[in-house]
Amino acid sequence: MFKRFSLLTLTLALSTTFAIAAPPQLPPQPKVHPAGIPKNAVMVSPCIQTMGEHWAALKSLPLGPIYGTWKGKPVFSEIMVSVDQLKKGFSYANLRALPGYHIDHVDVAFEPKGHEGFPVPHYDVHAYYVSPAEQAKICPNGIPDPAMKPMNQ
């Protein structure tokens, strides 16, 4: 009985270790790479309401930069900063728009429980290249963004 329990425990421990070390499950990749998005970036999430698809170089995850696209065009650059990083002191030099774009506005969202891809308390910092009115129209049928809350809450 003890041997079976030990074998089961070892099997579960190994399967958990390999599951944590596995690369992220990527959505189906589009046939055309969006213009302006770095060539080493891959789509890491499908379309999310008010944001678009997320693209990143896998080696830069989870912190970024991450890029958002909508209808094949870049709409933001993003970094994620953990609460622990902020407590220790954090600097990120040269966060800027992709070449040919300019930053219209910046949204900062606190994720107290984190989210898929970065499951620790952190801040998502999105530097948008489009106006808030254009941002509101991005991916209306996409995955709801849980960070977006009505203004009166």
C-alpha positions in Angstrom: 0.0 0.0 0.0 2.8 2.4 0.9 4.6 1.7 -2.4 1.4 2.5 -4.4 0.9 5.7 -2.4 4.6 6.7 -3.0 4.3 5.9 -6.7 1.1 7.9 -7.0 2.7 10.9 -5.2 5.8 10.8 -7.3 3.7 10.5 -10.5 1.5 13.5 -9.5 4.6 15.6 -8.5 6.3 14.9 -11.9 3.2 15.6 -13.9 2.7 18.9 -12.0 6.3 19.8 -12.6 6.1 19.2 -16.4 2.7 21.0 -16.6 4.2 24.1 -15.0 7.3 24.0 -17.3 5.2 23.4 -20.5 5.1 26.3 -23.0 1.9 28.3 -23.1 -0.9 26.9 -25.2 -1.0 29.2 -28.2 -4.2 30.0 -30.2 -4.2 29.2 -33.9 -1.8 31.6 -35.6 -3.1 33.8 -38.5 -1.6 33.2 -41.9 -0.5 36.9 -42.1 1.8 38.5 -39.5 0.5 42.0 -38.7 2.6 44.8 -40.1 4.7 46.6 -37.5 4.6 43.7 -34.9 8.1 42.3 -34.3 8.8 39.3 -36.4 9.7 37.1 -33.4 6.3 37.8 -31.8 3.5 35.2 -31.9 -0.2 35.6 -31.1 -0.6 34.6 -27.4 -4.3 35.4 -27.0 -7.3 35.6 -29.2 -9.3 38.9 -29.5 -10.2 40.4 -26.1 -12.9 43.2 -26.0 -11.5 46.7 -26.0 -7.9 45.4 -26.5 -7.6 43.0 -29.4 -5.2 40.1 -30.0 -2.1 39.9 -27.9 1.3 39.3 -29.5 4.7 38.7 -27.8 8.1 37.1 -28.2 7.8 34.0 -26.0 11.1 34.8 -24.3 9.7 38.2 -23.2 6.7 36.7 -21.3 5.2 37.4 -18.9 6.5 40.9 -18.4 6.6 42.1 -22.0 6.6 44.0 -24.1 3.3 42.6 -25.4 1.6 44.2 -28.4 -2.1 44.4 -29.3 -3.6 44.2 -32.7 -7.1 44.7 -34.2 -7.9 44.1 -37.8 -4.3 43.5 -38.5 -3.0 46.8 -37.1 -1.1 47.5 -33.9 -3.3 49.3 -31.2 -1.1 49.1 -28.1 2.2 48.2 -26.3 1.9 46.6 -22.9 4.1 45.7 -19.9 3.1 43.9 -16.8 4.6 44.9 -13.4 4.2 42.7 -10.3 3.5 44.2 -6.9 6.7 42.7 -5.7 8.7 44.5 -8.4 7.1 47.8 -7.4 8.0 47.2 -3.7 11.6 46.5 -4.6 11.8 49.4 -7.0 11.0 49.1 -10.7 12.3 50.9 -13.8 11.4 50.2 -17.4 13.3 52.4 -19.8 12.1 53.3 -23.3 8.5 52.0 -23.3 7.2 53.6 -26.5 5.0 53.1 -29.5 6.0 50.8 -32.3 7.7 52.7 -35.2 5.2 54.7 -37.2 2.7 55.0 -34.3 2.2 57.4 -31.4 0.8 56.9 -27.9 -2.7 58.4 -27.5 -3.3 57.4 -23.9 -2.2 54.9 -21.2 -4.4 52.6 -19.2 -3.2 51.0 -15.9 -5.2 48.1 -14.6 -4.6 46.4 -11.2 -4.9 42.6 -11.3 -5.1 41.6 -7.6 -5.2 37.9 -8.4 -3.2 38.1 -11.6 -4.6 36.4 -14.7 -3.6 33.6 -17.1 0.0 34.0 -18.1 0.9 36.0 -15.0 -0.9 34.6 -12.0 0.5 37.0 -9.4 -0.8 40.4 -8.2 0.3 42.9 -10.8 -0.4 46.0 -12.9 -1.1 45.8 -16.6 0.2 49.0 -18.3 -1.3 49.5 -21.8 0.0 52.4 -24.0 -2.7 52.8 -26.7 -2.1 54.1 -30.2 -5.9 54.7 -30.7 -8.3 57.1 -29.0 -10.5 55.8 -26.1 -13.5 56.0 -28.5 -11.7 53.7 -31.0 -10.5 51.4 -28.2 -14.1 50.9 -27.0 -15.0 49.5 -30.4 -12.2 46.9 -30.5 -13.3 43.3 -30.8 -16.9 43.7 -29.7 -17.6 39.9 -30.0 -14.3 38.9 -28.3 -13.5 37.6 -24.9 -14.7 40.0 -22.2 -11.9 41.8 -20.4 -12.5 41.1 -16.7 -10.5 44.3 -15.7 -13.0 46.5 -17.4 -15.7 47.6 -15.0 -18.5 50.1 -15.4 -17.5 53.7 -14.4 -19.9 53.8 -11.5 -18.3 50.9 -9.6 
